[in-house]
Amino acid sequence: MTETDFRPARIGVILNPLSGRIRRRRTKVRNCVDALPCADVREASSFSGVNAALESCAAKQVDLLVIVGGDGTLQMVLTCLFDSKPFAEMPVLVVIPAGTTNMTALDLAAHGGPVRVLRRLRRWLQNPVSPRLVKRRAIHIRQTGCPDIYGMFFGAGVITGGVSYFQDRNRKLGMTGELATGVAVLRFLFDMLIGRTSPIIKPVQIRLIGRDGDGQSKSCLFLLGTTLERLLLGMRPYWGEEDAPLHVTWVSKSPTRFWRSLPLLVAGRGKRITAHDDYYSSNVRVLEVIMDGHFIVDGEHYMAESRNGPLRLETSEPVTFLVP
């Protein structure tokens, strides 16, 4: 498929009514969804609901799937698409930023609120010329005895507590969007600086498994893995140069000159601080981690237990996204 020859024949829409930017403007968003030409619309907010919606879309041979929700909704869709495989051929996806953070949509440059992006999509569907198609791989996360997970961002350590922190803060204040999340992140960092963090915000003890099967034990302030090219607020905290799709970064428990190094870290200029063994980043195809504790995937919380063996992160086949 090239950027000039995609013309959708059948359109399916999965709308999560519980997404953060839909709850207070549900009628307006739904009206914009209903205005999409020839679209089959399904509401779903759980894995079972998403799976049923995808099976219906597959039966109708949908080739353009519009996801109206946040990062968690996209994670459910990707997991069901790859795990259940309802489609003989993967449809092109459109992500409408209707969640609280919408990190994947922002990475794809789907800027604006859900109403604005839906209107742009409608205009394109009425005159489908020069579509902008972007490919990204999902992270496939698996561990023995646990359901497989597909998502775009994995985090452990302080990241897990940080996500809980600003999810709770945004929920209490009714804030959504990248700016609101940025305010919460800055407050979280300030609390870390003055030592006023929650007990759940703590480093994670991990063992990284190399190609030879040997493990390297680390107590990390945080560990992240992503296939996205930019995170919230334009952050790009990885600087590996290897030709591989999974960006991995970890920072040790008590890193040297952390607060002075933080601006370089989030800007992706970490090569200037890698003289210290406390900072590491590379691009890999597979990452295996042995750990006990919580981790997050696209804002959703999960638990890893070392008795189940390594947590294995690898990447899926490329997924094609249309950006209206």
C-alpha positions as CSV (number, residue, x, y, z in Angstrom):
1,M,0.0,0.0,0.0
2,T,1.3,3.4,-0.9
3,E,0.4,6.8,0.4
4,T,-1.6,7.6,-2.7
5,D,-3.6,4.4,-3.4
6,F,-5.5,3.8,-0.2
7,R,-9.3,4.3,-0.6
8,P,-11.3,2.7,2.2
9,A,-14.2,0.5,1.1
10,R,-15.8,-0.1,4.5
11,I,-15.4,1.9,7.7
12,G,-15.7,0.6,11.2
13,V,-15.7,2.8,14.4
14,I,-15.0,1.6,18.0
15,L,-15.9,4.4,20.5
16,N,-15.1,4.1,24.2
17,P,-17.8,6.2,26.0
18,L,-15.7,6.1,29.2
19,S,-12.6,7.8,27.7
20,G,-11.5,11.0,29.4
21,R,-12.3,13.5,26.7
22,I,-15.7,11.9,25.8
23,R,-17.5,11.9,29.1
24,R,-18.4,15.6,29.2
25,R,-19.0,16.0,25.5
26,R,-20.4,12.6,24.5
27,T,-23.3,13.9,22.4
28,K,-21.0,16.2,20.3
29,V,-18.5,13.5,19.8
30,R,-21.2,10.9,18.9
31,N,-22.7,13.4,16.4
32,C,-19.3,13.7,14.7
33,V,-18.9,10.0,14.6
34,D,-22.4,9.5,13.2
35,A,-21.6,12.0,10.5
36,L,-18.8,9.8,9.1
37,P,-20.0,8.4,5.7
38,C,-21.0,4.8,5.7
39,A,-19.5,4.0,9.1
40,D,-20.5,1.0,11.3
41,V,-20.3,2.4,14.9
42,R,-19.8,0.2,18.0
43,E,-19.4,1.4,21.6
44,A,-17.0,-0.7,23.8
45,S,-15.1,-0.1,27.0
46,S,-13.9,-3.6,27.9
47,F,-11.8,-6.3,26.2
48,S,-14.8,-8.5,25.6
49,G,-16.7,-5.5,24.1
50,V,-13.8,-4.5,21.9
51,N,-13.3,-8.1,20.8
52,A,-17.0,-8.5,19.8
53,A,-16.9,-5.1,17.9
54,L,-13.8,-6.3,16.0
55,E,-15.4,-9.6,15.1
56,S,-18.4,-7.6,13.7
57,C,-16.1,-5.3,11.7
58,A,-14.1,-8.3,10.3
59,A,-17.4,-10.0,9.2
60,K,-18.3,-6.8,7.3
61,Q,-14.8,-6.7,5.8
62,V,-13.9,-3.3,7.3
63,D,-10.6,-2.0,5.9
64,L,-10.5,1.3,7.9
65,L,-10.9,1.1,11.6
66,V,-11.5,4.3,13.6
67,I,-10.7,4.1,17.3
68,V,-12.3,6.9,19.3
69,G,-10.6,6.7,22.7
70,G,-7.3,7.0,24.5
71,D,-4.1,5.0,24.8
72,G,-5.9,2.3,26.9
73,T,-8.6,1.9,24.3
74,L,-5.9,1.5,21.5
75,Q,-4.1,-1.0,23.7
76,M,-7.3,-3.1,23.9
77,V,-7.8,-2.9,20.2
78,L,-4.2,-3.9,19.4
79,T,-4.3,-6.8,21.8
80,C,-7.5,-8.2,20.4
81,L,-6.3,-7.7,16.8
82,F,-3.1,-9.6,17.3
83,D,-4.3,-12.1,19.9
84,S,-7.7,-13.1,18.4
85,K,-6.8,-12.3,14.8
86,P,-10.4,-11.5,13.6
87,F,-9.1,-10.0,10.3
88,A,-7.5,-11.9,7.5
89,E,-5.7,-8.7,6.6
90,M,-5.0,-6.0,9.2
91,P,-7.1,-2.9,8.6
92,V,-5.7,0.6,8.5
93,L,-6.2,2.3,11.9
94,V,-7.2,5.9,12.7
95,V,-6.7,7.0,16.3
96,I,-9.0,9.8,17.5
97,P,-7.4,11.4,20.6
98,A,-10.3,11.1,23.0
99,G,-8.5,9.8,26.1
100,T,-6.8,11.6,29.0
101,T,-3.2,11.5,27.6
102,N,-3.4,10.3,23.9
103,M,0.3,9.7,23.7
104,T,0.1,7.5,20.6
105,A,-2.1,9.9,18.7
106,L,0.3,12.8,19.5
107,D,3.2,10.7,18.3
108,L,1.3,10.2,15.0
109,A,0.7,14.0,14.9
110,A,-3.1,13.7,15.2
111,H,-3.3,17.1,16.9
112,G,-6.5,18.7,18.3
113,G,-9.5,17.4,20.2
114,P,-11.7,14.5,19.2
115,V,-14.2,16.7,17.5
116,R,-11.7,18.6,15.4
117,V,-9.9,15.3,14.3
118,L,-13.2,13.6,13.5
119,R,-14.2,16.6,11.3
120,R,-10.8,16.4,9.5
121,L,-11.4,12.6,9.0
122,R,-14.9,13.3,7.6
123,R,-13.5,15.8,5.1
124,W,-10.8,13.4,4.0
125,L,-13.4,10.5,3.6
126,Q,-15.5,12.8,1.4
127,N,-12.4,13.6,-0.8
128,P,-9.8,10.8,-0.1
129,V,-6.7,12.2,-1.8
130,S,-3.1,11.9,-0.6
131,P,-3.7,10.1,2.7
132,R,-0.9,10.3,5.2
133,L,-0.1,6.8,6.3
134,V,2.3,6.2,9.2
135,K,3.7,2.8,10.3
136,R,4.4,1.8,13.9
137,R,5.1,-1.5,15.5
138,A,3.3,-2.5,18.7
139,I,5.2,-4.0,21.7
140,H,4.2,-7.6,22.4
141,I,4.6,-8.3,26.1
142,R,4.3,-11.8,27.4
143,Q,5.1,-13.9,30.4
144,T,4.4,-17.5,31.2
145,G,0.9,-18.0,32.7
146,C,-0.3,-14.5,31.9
147,P,-2.3,-13.1,29.0
148,D,-0.4,-11.5,26.2
149,I,-0.5,-7.7,26.0
150,Y,0.1,-5.4,22.9
151,G,0.8,-1.7,23.4
152,M,3.0,1.1,22.5
153,F,4.7,2.1,25.8
154,F,6.0,0.0,28.7
155,G,7.3,1.4,31.9
156,A,8.4,0.2,35.4
157,G,9.8,1.8,38.5
158,V,9.1,5.4,39.2
159,I,7.2,5.6,35.9
160,T,4.5,3.3,37.4
161,G,4.0,5.5,40.4
162,G,4.2,8.6,38.3
163,V,1.4,7.4,36.0
164,S,-0.8,6.6,39.1
165,Y,0.0,10.1,40.5
166,F,-1.0,12.1,37.5
167,Q,-4.0,9.9,36.6
168,D,-5.3,10.4,40.1
169,R,-4.6,14.2,40.0
170,N,-6.1,14.7,36.6
171,R,-9.2,12.7,37.6
172,K,-9.7,14.8,40.7
173,L,-9.3,18.1,38.8
174,G,-11.1,17.0,35.7
175,M,-8.1,17.7,33.5
176,T,-7.3,16.1,30.2
177,G,-4.9,16.7,27.4
178,E,-1.1,17.0,27.0
179,L,-0.9,20.3,28.9
180,A,-2.8,18.9,31.9
181,T,-0.6,15.9,32.0
182,G,2.5,18.1,31.8
183,V,1.3,20.1,34.8
184,A,0.9,16.8,36.8
185,V,4.4,15.6,35.6
186,L,6.0,18.8,36.8
187,R,4.3,18.5,40.2
188,F,5.4,14.9,40.4
189,L,9.0,15.8,39.7
190,F,8.8,18.6,42.3
191,D,7.5,16.2,44.9
192,M,10.4,13.8,44.0
193,L,12.9,16.6,44.4
194,I,11.7,17.5,47.9
195,G,11.3,13.9,48.9
196,R,7.5,14.0,49.2
197,T,6.7,11.0,47.0
198,S,4.2,8.3,47.7
199,P,5.3,4.9,49.0
200,I,4.3,3.3,45.7
201,I,6.7,5.5,43.8
202,K,9.9,3.5,44.2
203,P,12.7,1.9,42.2
204,V,12.4,-1.6,40.8
205,Q,14.8,-4.5,41.0
206,I,15.2,-6.1,37.6
207,R,17.5,-8.6,35.9
208,L,18.1,-7.9,32.2
209,I,18.6,-11.0,30.1
210,G,21.2,-10.8,27.3
211,R,21.6,-12.8,24.2
212,D,23.8,-15.4,26.0
213,G,21.1,-15.9,28.6
214,D,23.1,-14.4,31.4
215,G,21.3,-11.8,33.6
216,Q,22.5,-8.4,34.7
217,S,20.9,-7.3,38.0
218,K,20.0,-3.7,38.3
219,S,18.1,-1.6,40.8
220,C,16.5,1.0,38.5
221,L,14.9,4.3,39.2
222,F,12.9,3.5,36.0
223,L,12.9,1.3,32.9
224,L,11.0,2.1,29.8
225,G,10.5,0.6,26.4
226,T,8.5,2.1,23.5
227,T,8.1,2.0,19.7
228,L,6.9,5.6,19.6
229,E,9.1,8.4,18.3
230,R,8.1,11.0,20.8
231,L,6.3,10.9,24.2
232,L,4.2,13.5,26.1
233,L,5.4,17.1,25.8
234,G,7.7,16.1,23.0
235,M,10.0,14.1,25.4
236,R,12.3,11.6,23.7
237,P,14.2,9.9,26.5
238,Y,16.2,7.5,24.3
239,W,19.2,7.9,22.2
240,G,20.3,4.5,20.9
241,E,21.6,4.3,17.3
242,E,21.0,0.6,16.7
243,D,18.8,-0.4,13.7
244,A,16.0,-1.9,15.8
245,P,12.4,-0.8,16.6
246,L,12.2,-1.0,20.4
247,H,13.6,2.0,22.2
248,V,14.8,1.0,25.7
249,T,16.1,3.3,28.5
250,W,16.9,2.6,32.1
251,V,18.3,4.8,34.9
252,S,19.9,3.3,38.0
253,K,18.5,3.7,41.5
254,S,20.7,6.6,42.6
255,P,22.0,8.1,39.4
256,T,24.9,10.5,39.3
257,R,23.8,14.2,38.9
258,F,20.2,13.2,38.1
259,W,18.6,16.6,38.3
260,R,21.3,18.2,36.2
261,S,21.1,15.4,33.7
262,L,17.3,15.3,33.5
263,P,16.9,17.9,30.7
264,L,19.4,16.0,28.6
265,L,17.7,12.7,29.4
266,V,14.2,13.8,28.3
267,A,15.5,15.6,25.2
268,G,17.1,12.4,23.9
269,R,20.7,13.8,24.3
270,G,21.7,11.2,26.8
271,K,24.9,10.4,24.9
272,R,26.4,13.3,26.8
273,I,25.7,11.6,30.1
274,T,26.5,7.9,29.2
275,A,30.0,8.4,30.6
276,H,28.2,7.5,33.8
277,D,27.1,3.9,34.1
278,D,23.8,5.1,35.7
279,Y,22.2,6.0,32.3
280,Y,21.6,3.5,29.5
281,S,19.7,3.5,26.2
282,S,19.6,1.3,23.1
283,N,17.4,0.1,20.3
284,V,16.7,-3.6,20.5
285,R,14.5,-6.2,18.9
286,V,13.9,-8.2,22.1
287,L,14.1,-7.3,25.8
288,E,13.8,-9.9,28.6
289,V,13.3,-8.6,32.2
290,I,13.0,-10.6,35.4
291,M,11.2,-8.6,38.0
292,D,8.6,-8.6,40.8
293,G,6.2,-5.7,40.9
294,H,3.9,-3.5,38.9
295,F,4.5,-2.2,35.4
296,I,2.4,-0.1,33.1
297,V,1.5,-0.5,29.4
298,D,-0.1,2.6,27.9
299,G,-1.3,3.8,31.3
300,E,-2.8,0.5,32.3
301,H,-1.3,-1.4,35.3
302,Y,-0.1,-5.0,35.4
303,M,1.9,-7.3,37.7
304,A,5.0,-9.3,36.9
305,E,6.3,-12.1,39.1
306,S,9.8,-13.6,38.7
307,R,8.5,-17.1,39.5
308,N,6.8,-17.0,36.1
309,G,10.1,-16.5,34.3
310,P,11.2,-13.5,32.2
311,L,8.9,-10.7,31.0
312,R,9.6,-10.7,27.3
313,L,9.2,-7.6,25.1
314,E,9.4,-7.9,21.4
315,T,7.7,-6.1,18.5
316,S,4.8,-6.9,16.2
317,E,4.5,-6.6,12.5
318,P,4.1,-2.9,11.4
319,V,0.6,-1.4,11.9
320,T,-0.5,1.2,9.4
321,F,-2.2,4.3,10.8
322,L,-4.0,7.0,8.8
323,V,-3.5,10.5,10.1
324,P,-6.4,12.8,9.1
